[in-house]
Each structure stands twice: as structure tokens, then as C-alpha cells.
Amino acid sequence: MRLMAKESSSTGRAKAQAAYQGDRALEGLLARSKGRGGVRYRSAREVRALLKGVLAAPFGPDPDAWLDLVGAGLGARLKTQLKALRTEMESRPPPAPPSPAERLRAVRARLKKSRLDGFIVGLADAHQGEYVPESEARLSWLTGFTGSAGLAVVMADKAALFVDGRYTLQARNQVDTKRFVLHHISRMPPAKWIAANMPKGVRLGFDPWLLTPRDVARFEAAAADAGAKLVPAARNPIDAVWRHRPAAPISPVRPLPKRFTGRSSLDKRQQIAAGLAARGARAAVLSAPDSIAWLLNIRGQDVEFAPLPMAFAVIARDGKVQLAIDPRKMTDAALAHLGRDVKVIAIQDLGPALDRLAKGGRRVEVDPGRIPYWIARRLARGGAVVAEAADPCVAPKAAKNRVELKGIRAAHLRDGAALTRFLAWFDGEAPKGRLTEVQAAAKVDAFRAANDLFQGLSFPTISGSGPNGAIVHYRATAASDRRIRPGDVFLLDSGGQYLDGTTDVTRTMWVGGGPAPNAALRDVYTRVLKGNIQLATVRFPAGTSGSQLDVLARRALWDGGFEYDHGTGHGVGHFLNVHEGPQRVSQIPNTVALEPGMVLSDEPGFYKTGAFGIRIETLLAVIPVKDGVGKRPMRGFETLTLAPIDRRLIDPKLLSEEERHWLNAYHARVAKALTPLLDPATKAWLKRAAKPI
């Protein structure tokens, strides 16, 4: 949502720039407001430092929300000057970055200076999230790869980049393969590559803030197999050479009311604390911002596409919390919401807080797959008994409560209406042959932005036509933008963040105005649809995991000799991460049982390189299914997504009677739910699109 918000805030840019009267005038206004006790800053220098972080954060639906970080009750003249200063700073063009070759040379020179022979460069930051701030995007800065999963290893004479099946085509397009050899991360895991490529006696470095204890153990074993040594670096070599690195983001922390969460923060903290006490732990350290946001009922906007404040937290067995965060993010409303039992400390004070916690051999829980190695090492060195345990917030966060599910359904209703407006508009515009992928993405984003409670997109909209649809996580840019042509297959994967829920939906459409879809295309599309329906309609016993159900979505494709190289379903948060664990539907073994309240995606697909991509995605909620007395409890799915599926691409002969009945009932439900929210033209289009087969 950065571009949409910036466009709205740029209105009157020249006037705002002319209105800025300089630092001295600003400081005079600050001093007068300080006397009334409403402003936190005295100098323009401090405000400029704050604004660097503000400008590094994505703008949410209210581009002026950051003013609350300066203080409460700001006068009109001071607000005008603050906004004018932001406009001045925002208008400065960024400095030209060095070339990819220069970056790689600089990193290798720094490695040599640090007496390291190689370095592991991951995508994640210290919080191990999918989306990272620009200041933490080291893998992208070094390699040019912008996908949401990947890792590189750089040596003096070679370098490798590892990505999964979603990003193989994207990586080839973005990365200089003369400098980085590309590997499929499942077929050639980084640890296996390290074991095979590290000369004996070399020192392979890593950033202890950016790898987890589990990562370190894996890479340490791989290095040992090669006779090499894994070494924590005192300073990340990329940080040492990254000129003009963006500032860390600063966005206001805001409370999320109980009418959306369904539970108070106190209730959640007491639940987690009781679990710690039962396990004999003094405290747990949290580093996942979505866990912290869920636990404290707060949200932020430090990264794109997820409403998260970047922070760490320590929750003790008495329910009290230490929140390690940049204090400049805390508004008066947020501080009042947190109350006395949540103590806010600066990030640099986290180390001493861990030292105090570790004293006396106290048992402290950390999640070895989510916490930075630096934290686990600091606790161990301080004398703590470091107990490996799952993040205690993950399981209760995944099982949505009644209020959250009600909100999620409401969000999908509004979201479905917005998407259907787009589909009707697209069906009329695309056959003209003038529409591009970027224009289509902007249009669906605009339809969503008009919705009530909208807070931003839940991920970058995937708008892929023809061969670009075969790139699983394609993102249309000015360089790749393709004109959508009659007869194309068009794949649209999009979603929104709302105060009451998170959405994610994919529809694949046929672009009219050309020849009808051929039999082969309708065959494979229908097989994808059959897989989607088979998963959506399954009943399964309690204790079943997603990996046990994955084959249902693939069976029809396998029968035709087809396959897709990605998972079938991921968990989805409640106004949190669009990709959430621990639940998933995948061929990768997963023992997490699907419990009532969990929300997952159902998204089988097929991708023909150089031709087209097909994916049909709906979100499902796990629900209990009533069964006979004495039988093992059964589970099923409720379909949450409301949007029509393109009937023109379906071969009805391939559908079973049960599948045909499900599709017709689904379309009837979509039409009944959405029609009251639509304009007359879209209503007429939906009536045709939802016609029974």
C-alpha cells in the first residue's frame, strides 16, 4: 500500500514544501508545545531522525498517523510544519546504488578483512518473518532476488542462491547467474551444498542475529562434514559495506480493540503464563512480531503487507511482559492500552534484561526455529537453562475464536464484493486488448481499498497473463508489464488486510475476444478445480494433519500426468500474517493436527512454462462435524472465500455429480451473499457468471 498512500499524501506537495519555514521555526513551535506537555521532541534534528524511520515504513490507510509519535494535542501550525518537513525529506531522490558486481566485490573484500572465507546470507531478519523492512533486505541488496524465501552462500571464488519451486523462474529473471549459481532448495539444500563445497579448514561466517539455533546446528554439522568451521561474525559484512542503507522503520503501535480480537491481552497473557508455570519455566522469549502483536492486542505497520510492529518480548510466568521495541513507536494510546504489567524497554536494553533473567540457572523457553541464535547464546552464557519449546503463542493464535471467525467471515464478504466488481470490470475491459498487468493489479487494489476497515494489501498482487502466469509468485513491474490479450489465461492472486480479518484468493480467468479455450486447457483447469473441491469437501478424524490431506488436491492432476511444485495450503492469520503456521497442507511431513478455528488456503495449480498458469485458491476454516455417538470426533471445512470461478474454462464432463453439485451450490451462495453489495451492472454479470452447470 506504499504507492496508494503516497499518492494520496502527495496532493499539494509543492504547497507543503513551500510552507516549510525551516528548522528554527519548527523548534520554536516544538518549544511552545513542550511547555503545554504535549510534545516529546525539542529539536528538529530529533524530528528528522524520527521521520527517517517513518519514511522507511509503509504508509497505512492514514498517512498522518505518525504525527501521534511526535505528541498528543499538536496545534495546527505545528502539524503543518511537521507534514511540510516530511514532504521535503520524502522528495529527495535516493542515491544511486552500486552495481551488483560492485556489491559482491565489496562483500568479498570485507570477508577477507574479517578473516572469513565465506558467509551465509539469509532472507530473514532477526524476527524470521516473511516480509522484511528495506533496511533488512540483505539478500535482495546482494543478489537482486526479491522473493519471500531464499538463501545465499558467498565464498571468495563462488556463490550460490537457493530458492524453492515458487521462485525458480523469478530467480532466473532477477539474478546474474554468472555470479550466483541457482539451486532448488529441496533438491540441493544449502547444508548439503556447504558440506560438498567447503574446502577443509575454511571459516564460514554467519550473523548470529539472523540465524536460529536450529539453523546454526544444521550448518555447523554441514561445515564439520567438510572439515570447515562455522563462525559467528562480530559484524555482518553486508551491513559494513551497504552504503546509504535505509533507516529502520518506525510506525505507530496501535491497540486492536476487543471487539475485533474477542479476548483481552490480560486473558491471553494469563493463559501463556499458566503454561509456563506448568512446565516449570520462569519465562519465554518471543521474537516473532505476529506472536507479540497477538499476545498484546497491538498492531503496527513496520513492514509491507503485515500489520506488525518489529519487537521482541519476554513473558514471565506471572503474566508480566517486557516489550523490547524502539520507544519512539509507542503512542500514548498504546502505552495506556498495555498497562502497568507490560514494561517497554529499548532494543539495546534487551541483552541486559536477558542477563538478569538468566541469573540463578532459571529455566527460560525459546523456540529454536524462530528465535535468533544471539538470544539463545546470551541466555546460556548468563547461566540460564535454555529450554527448547515451541513459541507458546503459535497454537492459540492459529485457532481463531468465535469473534475472530465472525470478523473473518465479514471481511471475506466485503472482499468478495470488491473482487467480483473487478472480475466484472475485467471481463469487459480485457478483451479490448489495451489492458496491462500493472493496470489490472492497480484496479483490483483500488476496489479493495474502498472497503470498510481496509488496512492494506495482505501481499503484493499477482497479476499474470499468458506466460507470466506460470511464474508462481510473479509481480508485474514496469519492466515486465505485459499487455493482456484476447485468448490469454489470466491469473490473479490477491488479498487484503482488514481490522477484522485477512483474505487471500486466486482466480484464473479466460480473456474473451479470441478463440474459445481448447480442450487441453479446459482439461487441466478442471483438474485443478477438482482438486480444490476435493480438499474443501473432505471429512477427516480429529488428529489429522494437513500433509495427510494434500494428496486429495493433487489426485485429479496426477491422473492426467500433471503436478505443481508448491504446497497446497498455508495457514492464514487474523489481521496478521497472510502466511501463518503451524498448520499447512503440503507434501512436506507435518504432524500438526487441524483443529477447529484454524484457517487455511486451498490452492492447487498447474503451470506451463512459457504459456500460462492456473491456480484456484479459496480459504477454509476448520470446523467440527457432528457424527454418530461413540465415533471418533470428525472435522471438516467451511469455505470462507466468496468469488465466482470461471465456468468457461471448466469441462463439465470431468466433474463428478458431487463436484458439480458443490460448484453449483457454491455459486448460488456467492450470488446470494454478494448481490446486495453490488451495483446493477455487476449484479447482472454475477448472475451470468454464477449460472449452474
N, C-alpha and C positions, 0 to 999 in steps of 0.2 A: 504493500500500500504506500510505499515511499513516494512514487511518482504522483499518484492521485492526490495525496495530501499536499505535496509540494506545489502542485498546480493550483490548488485552492488557496494556498498561503502566499502565492506569488502575485495575486491580484493587487495592483497598486504598488508593485515593487519599487518603481522609480520614486514614487511619492514617499514611501517609507525610508528609502535611502537618503533622500534629501532632508527628511525630518530629523535624522540623527545629528545631534548637536555636539558630539564629542564626549570623550571620557570624563572631562572635568564637569560638564553639565550633568552627566549621568551620576557621578559621585555626589554632586550636590543634592540631587533627588534622593539618592540612597540614604544620605545622612539625615535628611529631613524625615524620611520614612522610618529610619532606625530609631529616631527619637520617640516615635509612636509605638515601637516594639514590634513592627510588622515585617521587618526585612532582615535576612540572615547575612547579607554581604555589605561590606563597606566600600570596597574598591572595584573599579572597572576591570582590573586585572583578574580578580576572583570571578567576576561575572563572565568574562571572556573564557576563562578555564572551564566554567560550568557549561557555557554554550558550545565549546568544542565537543564535549560529551553529548550534549543534547542533539547536535547536528550529526553525530555518529550513530544515533539511534533512529530507527524507523519512526516516522510520524504516524500516530494513531488517528482516530476519527476527529479528535480535537487538536489541531496543530498548535494551539496556545496553552495546552495543559501544562507545559513546562514552567509557565510563569509561577505556578504554585511552589516550585522549588526555590524561587527567589524569596518568597514570603507570602503571608496572608494579608489581605486587605490593601493590596497595592493601589495607589492612586492612578488616575487615568493618564497623567503626564508621564509617570514612571513606566507604566505599561507600554506607552507609545515609544519611549526611548529604548526600552528593552527589545521590543519587536523590531525596531529600526536597526539596532545593533545586530540582531540575529540575521536580518536581511543583508546587512553589509558583509558579515562573515560568510554567509551562505553563498554570496555572489562571487566570491574569489575562486578563480579556476584552480583545480588541483594541479600540483606539479606533475610533469611528465615522468612516468615510471621508467626505470631502466629496462632494457630488453630482457627477454627470458634467458638468453645466453649470458648476459652480464650478471643476472641474479644467481644463476647456477655457479658461475665462476667465483662470485663473492662468497657464497656459502662454502665452497670447497676451500677457498683461501682461509676462511675463518676456522674451518675444521682443522686445517694444518696448524694454525696458530694455537689452537686449543689442544693439540696433540691427540686428536681423534681421527680415525681412519674412515669413519662413516657415521651416518646419522639417520635415525628413524623419524620421518615426518608424517604425522597423522593428520586427519581432517579435524578431529575433535579438539575442543578447548578443555579447560580444566573441569568443565561440567559434563563432558561426554554427550552433549546434545547433538541433534541432527543439524540444526542451523546454528551457525556461529557468527558473532559480530565480525565486521570487516577487520577490526584490529586483531582478530584471532585467526583469520583465514590464511594460515601459513601455507597449506598445501596448494591452494589456489594461486597465491602470490608466486610460489616457486615453479609450479608446473603449468598453470593455466586451466587446470581441471576444476570445474565448478559444481560437480555432482555432490550428492549428500552422503556418499560413502566411498572411502578410498584411503590409501596409504602409500607412501613412497619411501624408498631406501636409497640414500645418496652415498656413493663411495667416491674415491678420488678418480677412478677411471671408468666407472659405470654407474647407472642409476636405473631404478625400476619403479613403475607405478602399478598398483594393484587395485582393480575395480571389480564390482560384481556384474552379473549379467544385464542389469538395467542400464549400465553405463558404458558398455564396450564400444558402441558406435559413437557415443558422445565423446569419450576419451580420445578416440582416433581423430575426431574433428578438432579438438581443443589443444592437444598436447603435441609437442615436437617429438616424434617417435625416433628421431636420430639421437636425441639426448636421453629420452626415457623409454625403456622397453616396457611395453604394456603386457600385463598378465591378468587372466581371470582369477579372482581371489580364491575361488573354490578349487580350481584345478591346480593352481600354483600358489598356495598360501604364503604370505610373507615369511613366516617362520621357516618353512621348507626352503624358500629361496635363500634365506640367510645361512642356513645350515650348508647349502650347496655352494654358495658363492663367497663366503668369508674366508680369506686366507688365514692360516694359522698365526696366532699371536696378535691380530689386529684388535683395535679398541673401537667398538661400535657404540656411539653415544645416543642418548635419549633425554628428553625433557621430563623430569620426574613429576611435573605438574600435569603433563598431557597424556601419560600412560597410566593405566590402572595397575594394581598389584597383579591381577591375572595376566594382563599384557606383559608385564615385566617378567613374570615366571616363564611364560611361553617363549619370549625372545631370549631370555637368559639360557634356557635349555638349548635353543637352536644355536646360539653363539657357542655354547660349550661343545656341542657336537662338532663344530668346525674348528675347535681349538682357539676360539676368539673370546673376547671378554666384553660383556655389556656394561657400559659406564654411564651413570647419571651425570649430565652436563651441568656445570655451575651456571651457565647461561646458554639459552637457546641460540645457536649460531644464526638462525634466520632473524631473530629479534636484533642481534648485534649488527646486522648489515641492512636491515629493512629501513631505508630512508623514507621520510615522510609517512611513517606508519600512522594510520588513523587513530584517533583517540578512542579510549574505551567508552562504550555508550552509557548515557545517563538518561533514564526516563523515569517519570514519577511512579512510585509504588502506590497502588490504589486498593482499597478494600473491595472485596466482592461480597455483596450482601447475602444474608442467609436465605433470602427468597430465591436466590439462584443456586446456592450450594446445598441447601437442605440440612446442613449440620453446622454448628458453630465451631470455630477453631478450638475453643476450650474442649469441646466434646472429642474432637479428633486427637488433640494432644493427650487427653486422659487415656484414650484407647491405646495409643502408641506407648505411652509411659507404662501402662499396666503390662503390656507385652514385654517391655524391657525388664521390669521388676521380676516378672515370672521367669525370665531366662537368666536372672542373676547379673544383668548388665547395669552399669552405672549410667551409661548414656549411649547414644548412637550419633554418628557424624553423617550429615547429609550433604551431598554436593550436587544433586540433581535439582535444578530450579523448578521443574514441574512438581516434584515432591514437596518442596518448600512452599510453593505457591498453593498447592492443595492443602497442606497442613495448616497454614496460617490464613487461608482465605484471602490471599492477596494476588494481584496481577500487576504486570508491568509491560514494557514494550522495548526491551533491550535488544531483541533480535527480531528479524522479519518473520512473519507467519506464525509466531507463537507468542502468547501474551505473558512473557516471563520476565521477572527481574533476576539478573545474574547475582547469585548469592550462595553462601554456604550457611549451614546451621548445625547446631549441636542441641539435641533434645535430651534432657535428663529424665531419669525415672520418676522424678517428682512432677513432670509435665512442663517444667520451665525450659525456655529456649534461649539460646544465644544466636542471634542473626548477624552473620558477618557479611556486610554489604557496604558499598560506598554510601556514607551517611547523607550525601547530597541528594540521593534519590528519595529520601523519606519526606513525605509531606506531613503537615500537622494532622491531617485526617488519618493517614496511615499509622502514625505514632499513637494516636488515640485509639484506633482500632486494635492495635497489637496489645496494648495494656501493659501492666507492670510485670507480668510474668514472661515477657519477651524482651530481652535486653539487646539493643542494637549496638554492635561494635564494628569498627573499621576492618577492612580485609587484612591490613597489616597487623592487626591485633589477634588474628586467628591463631598464629603459631604459639604465642604466649598462653592463649586460652587452652590450647591442646596440652601444653606442658602442665598447666595446673590440673587439668582433667586427668592426666596420666599418673599423677603422683600416687604413691602407695600401692602400685600394682593393680589399679582399678580395671575392671573389665569394660572395654569400650567396643561397641559393634561398628563395623564398617562393611560396606558391600564391595567385595574385591573386584567386581566387574564394573563398578561405577565411580568409585572414589579415586582421587589422584594418589599415585604411589607416594608422593611427597607427604600427604597427610598420614598414611599408614606408617611410614618410616618415622615421622616426627613423634607419633604416639608411642611407637615401640622404643625409640631412643629415650623418651621421657619416663619409661618404666611401665607403661600400660600393658595389660593383657589384651592384645588386639584380637578380637573375635570376629571371624568372617561370618557374615549373616546377610541375608537379602535386605535391601532398603525396606524398612518397615512400613513405608507409605505406599509402596507399589501395589500390593494386593488390595487394600481397602480403596485406593484411588481407582483401580480398574473396575471394581464392582459398583456401578453407579446406583445411588439411592433413588427413591421414588420421585423426589423433587428434581433431581438431575435428569432422570429419564423423561419426565414431563417436559422439561425445558428442551431436551434434545429433540423430542418429537415436534415441539413448536418451532424450533429452529429449522428442522427439515421441511416443515410445511411452508414456511416463508422462503426458504432456499429453493425448494422445488418450484414455487411460483416464479421466482426470478429466473431459474434455469429454463423453465418452459417458455417464458417470454422470449428468452434468447433463441431457443430452438425454433420457435415460430418465425422470428425475425430472420434467422439464418436460412431457413428453408425458402424464404422469399428472396433474399439478397444473394446468397452464394451462387445460384445458377446463372446469375448475370455475368459472372467471370471477373468481377472487379474487386472482390473482397480478398484481403490478405490475412495471413495467420495472426499477425500482430493486431490488425483491426478487429478480428473476431475475438481475440483474447480481451482486448480493451472493452469491447461491447458487453461481454458476459460479466466482466469485472464491474462495469458500471451498473448493470442490472442488479447485481448483488449489493453494491454499495448503497443503493436506495432503500434497502431493507431496514426495518426496525431492529435495533440492538446490534447492528453490524459493527464489527471492530476491526475488520481487515480480512485479507485472504488467509486461508489456512496452509497454502503452499503456492508456488508460482504456477499460474495456469498453464496447462499443457494444451496447446492448440496446434495440432499436427495434421497436415493434409498430405495425401499421397505418400511418398517415401519418408517424409518426416514423421509420419505417424508410427513408423516402425522403430523409431528411437524412443525407448520406453519412457524415459524422463526428459523428453525434448522440451526445450524452452525457446520459443521463437524470439529472435533478436533482429535488429536492423540488418545484420549481415546474413542471417539465414532465412529471413522472411520470404515466404513463398505465396504466390497468388493461388487462391483456391479455384480449381477448375471444375466445370461440369463433368460428372462422371467420377470425381475423386471420392475416395473414402476419407472421411474427416473424423479424427479422434479428439475429443475434448474431455480433459480430466481437470476438474476444478473443485473448489470448496471455499467455505467461508468460516470465519470466527465470529461467533455471536456471544453476547453475555450469557445466554442460556444454552449454548451448545456449539459443537464443531461439526462441520459437514465435509464430505469428500465423495464425489460422484463422477463416474465416467460414462459417457455415451458416445457411441460410434455411429456416424450418420452417413448416408449416401447423398452426394450432391447431385441434385436433379439437373435437367437441361441437357443431358447427354444420353448415351445408350443405357438401357436398364442393366442392373447388376447381373453378371454372368453366374452360371450355375456353381462354378467352383468357389466364387466369393460367397455366395449365399450358403453354400455347404459349410464352409469353415466358420462363418459368422454364427450360424445356427448352432454349431457345436460349442462355440464359446457360450452362447445363451443357455444351452442345455446344462453346461457345467455350472453356470451361475444359479440356475433354478434348482439343480440337484443339491447344491450346498444349502441354499436358502430354505429348502423344504425338509431337510433331514431331521429325524428324531434320533436322539442318542442318549445313552445312560449317563447318569452323573459320574464324574471322574474321567470322562473322555477329554482328550486333548485335541487341539487343532490339527496336529500332524496326523492324527488318526482319521481325520475327515478330508484331508487335502485331495486324496485320490478321487473323491466324488466330483470335484470341479474339473479334473483332467480326463476322466474316463471317456467322455464322448470325443474329445480331441485325440486321445490315444487310439481310439477305434478307427479314426481317419488317418492315423500316421502323423499327427501333429503334437507339438509340445510348446510350452513357454518357459523361459528361463528367469522366473521370479516367483516369489511367494504368492499364495492365493489370497491371503488376508492378513491384515495388521490390526492391532488394537487402536482405538481412537479415544482421545481424552474428552473431558467435558470442559469446554473453553480452555483447553490446554494444548498439548502436542497432538497433531493430527496422526502421528505415528507413535503409538504408546504400547508398552508391554505391561505384563509379561505374556499375555495371550497372543497367539497368532495362528494362522492356518498356513502351513508350509511343509515341504518335504523334509526340511531340516528337523531332526527329532526334537520334540518339545513335550515335556511332561506336565505342563501347567494345565490343570483342568479348566474347562469352560464353565464358568459359574454365572448364575443369573445376575443381570446387571452389566455384564461385560458387553462392550460394543466392538464389533469387528467389521472389516471390509470383506467383501466377496467379489473378487476381481480377476477371474480367469481371462486369458487373452491369447492372441496369436499375432505374430509379427513376421512379415515377409520383407526381408531387407531389400531396399531399393524400390519397393512397390507400395505397401500400405501396412497399417497396424490396426488391430481390432482389440478392444477391451470393453467389457461391460462391468461396471462396478456399482454395487449398492452397499449400504451399511446395514448391519444386522445387530440386533440386541438379543443376547441370550435370555431365554425365559424358561420358567418351569412348565412342564407339560403334565397335565393331570393324567393319571394312569390307574390301572386296577389296584385294589388293595393288596398289599404284600409284595408287589413288584418293586424292583429297584427304581428309585426316582428317575424320571426322564426329563430331558431338556430338549429345547427346540429354539428356533429363531423367529424373531419379529422383524419384518422388513421395514426399515426406517425411511429410506430414500423414496422420494416421490417425484418421478420424472419418466416420461414415456420412452419406450425402447423402439427403435426404428423398425417398423414392420416390413419395409421394402426390402430389407436385407435378410429376412427370415424365409427359410424353405419350410413351409408348414408340414411337408411330408416327413421331415426328420423329427418332428416333435411327437412325443407320446401323447396319449389322451390326457394324462395327468399334467404334463407340461403345458399343453395347450390350455387346459382349464386354469392352471395357475396364472399364465400370462394374461388371459382374458380377465380374470378376477383382479389381477394387479392393475391392469389398465383401467378397469372400472373404478377401482379405489382411487387411483390417481386423478381421474376426471372428476369424481365426486368431491374429493378433498380440495383440489386446486381451482376448480371453476369459479367459486365465489370470489377468488382473489385476482381474477384475470380480467383484462379488457375484452371487449366484444370480439375483436379480430383474433386474439389469442385463444379465446374460448372456442371459436369456430374451428381454428386449426387443431386444437387439442381433441375436439370431438372426432375429427377425421383420424388423427394420429393414434387415438385410443380405441379405434373401432375393433370389435372382436375378430379374431382369425377363425 
